[in-house]
């Protein structure tokens, strides 16, 4: 029998339907893979084997009665940011020490409604703040990929580093993730996986630990474009409990995957051709355009003039919203509490001990830009920039562009503990330079593996779409996936 | 704009995060690096541009002002570090 964990999510669905194996066998195979490899990869911060087996048995009963849901019996990992009832939910932070919610997030509830099986909770940058998964209270996640001929551990990207690593290392069939500035697409690119951030409002934010509410969106990381489409189908949908959830019908995303790109116009933004861009990133980008042209798409040069201001504007908006959202962690309602001589002392000591350095830094920046006398100069100005960034995209789409192709990241995965990045917060932030514009404008974006760098590490391309047109992204990403002529997989060392 | 040591301490107090004396210099350098980075926004003329209030063209939904939820105080306080009779317990705040 082929190794069950190596099946794509779509093939695992077929195997379950054909009774080639049971949901319990599939779940046990994944639990075995986690047991065997998690001490090296560190993707899971908690596993739920009993719950997983119970859910798998329930799926087997449904499958035998022919009542299978969309993801019936499919074992998934869940980013630690999603509230899961009675199960570890700490946003990989010490301040939520011991927190087990009494409720379930809408996104995960949708997945369980459709028959998916929960394997456990996945590591991440603390409160989703980071691009390398090094800010987690639970330690760094290790990328399943290594450079050729090297034993050095690389980062899986962040903040959804545990999600990306678990998917790439066959420790789950797919994973939930979230993206505030690139946290789905950058780790997907670093691990040879597919990650989509849907349009803002497509997935409910209810029950997902908030970082920056006007930017946060949930989405899947999976091993193929079709797998990502199936997962997003289940995760999406209107939710009255989230006032920014959009009341729109969810299209059949999987049906769009093989639609092709014939007749589509692909925008190529000249501002993304940054100074000092590595030649292999540029070559990858051109290769992607050639593949899309070969399948009948037209390529058009476009300008998104405010691109360079997206990242600095993001580093005002995101910390400002974070400082407000994270005010709730005060040692009173849940999690860690450090006693002090009075209540203010308790707040200050609890938050000093509970938050990691990156989170504290962002709360401080956010507090500063929102403080009296600075609000207009920083926050209002950044929100005006957002209007301009969004208009750049609208102009491109109004001029006939269907989707925009860009690199996903400025480089392949880098080393854990990189000194230059650790000493300069801004250098680390530059990882999100190609992805952050999409969050600022609320658009959908997908990262798809497209090639490898000189050391054999995966590189991704990004497609950006019109609001609520994830279908075109799946179709175009599928063309790139097929054109690579390979299935991305790491060489197992763990 | 840049922040001095006194401002770092003031922000720490506003954010209710204890900043130890030995940490001030580090935070000051990091915050100034970030503020230096965002400074480039001053190049952009935003005269007459409306600040974004909603990323998608939608109005926030409103619901009827009625009670739709509640009556599970035990669940609300279940994760709290210190409770008594379904109340959150905190250090004395009124003398």
Interface residues (C-beta under 8 A of the other chain):
Chain A: X98 X99 X100 X101 X102 X199 X200 X201 X214 X240 X243 X244 X246 X306 X308 X309 X311 X312 X313 X315 X316 X323 X327 X330 X331 X332 X333 X334 X335 X336 X337 X339 X340 X341 X342 X343 X344 X345 X346 X347 X348 X349 X351 X352 X355 X360 X361 X363 X364 X365 X367 X368 X371 X374 X377 X378 X380 X381 X382 X383 X384 X385 X386 X387 X388 X390 X424 X425 X426 X429 X441 X442 X467
Chain B: X1 X3 X7 X8 X11 X12 X13 X14 X15 X16 X17 X18 X19 X20 X27 X30 X31 X33 X34 X35 X37 X38 X39 X40 X41 X44 X46 X49 X50 X51 X52 X53 X54 X55 X56 X58 X60 X61 X63 X72 X75 X76 X78 X79 X80 X81 X82 X88 X90 X91 X92 X93
